[in-house]
């Protein structure tokens, strides 16, 4: 009898895409580090600068209206949101303070232009949170921010992939501190829009392993013994292991290796030297613990692209280059 073991691995973004400039500021914030914990895959990528424009804060309605724009692009997305929905604790506590940060000189009159981010404080002026264009969209899609959005935001969420790596049993922020490949990308990649500051364009995306679904297919024809997809007879111990549900922690390392190899093989990023040309036959991947076929569900609020492939913003991925067949 043939026993075919299949597995679906789910990874999701653990934080919205952030610029390298933001990363340097956030990596000392305990609240942000808590969100990054458990992230095992990082993607170094690039897109033109996103910014808020025509920003207005209506003190009467306590709402913020703005446009999201991108350097070098005439398109815009109109947004209106309730900052109180960012944190339930803000309600009934005597108001909210809003602070705007600019890519250019500080401004004092509305509407504010060329805004890099928005800081929110409670009535006691205690810091509550930070909104960049990507973070606002991320929170909206996750149902964590009440907002109305008009326009196609997908066009602003396209990231050219330069390098894909994994944390290698470190906290991901420690792995990226003093990272050789990140330093090379910063030094060698020109801004997409002339005159821009590269750390405002270069971005980081973190992925975390969150789910595993196992499936087994049994073909009763053939011998009375269980055999794997390659015709190898399975021992009693291997059969028992094949039917024992796996926990996230016991497959985490293998799942991370599998996703890294899959993405690098798919995108062939410019700064990855090892491209896993033999994928899905890799060391310490899911095949090494008995799984014959691996599928991925990536929850991405981003379109990743290189000259070789595109992975679109969608929970059900759309490939413009088919991944290699699993044999």
Secondary structure, DSSP 8 states (H G I E B T S, - for coil): -EEEEEEEEEEEESS--EEHHHHHHHTT-HHHHHHHTTEEEEEEEE---EEEEEEEEETTTTEEEEEEEETT---EEEEEEEGGGG-GGGTTSS-EEEEEEESSS---SSSB-SEEEEEEEETT--EEEEE-HHHHHHHHHTT-S-EEEES-GGGG-EEEEEEEEE-SSS-HHHHHTT-HHHHHHHHH---SSTT--HHHHEEEEEEEEEEEEEEEEEE-SS-SS-B-TTS-B--HHHHHHHHS---HHHHHHHHHHHHHHHHHHHH--TT-S---TTTTS-TTSGGGGT-SEEEEEEE-SSEEE-SS-EE-SSSS--BSS------
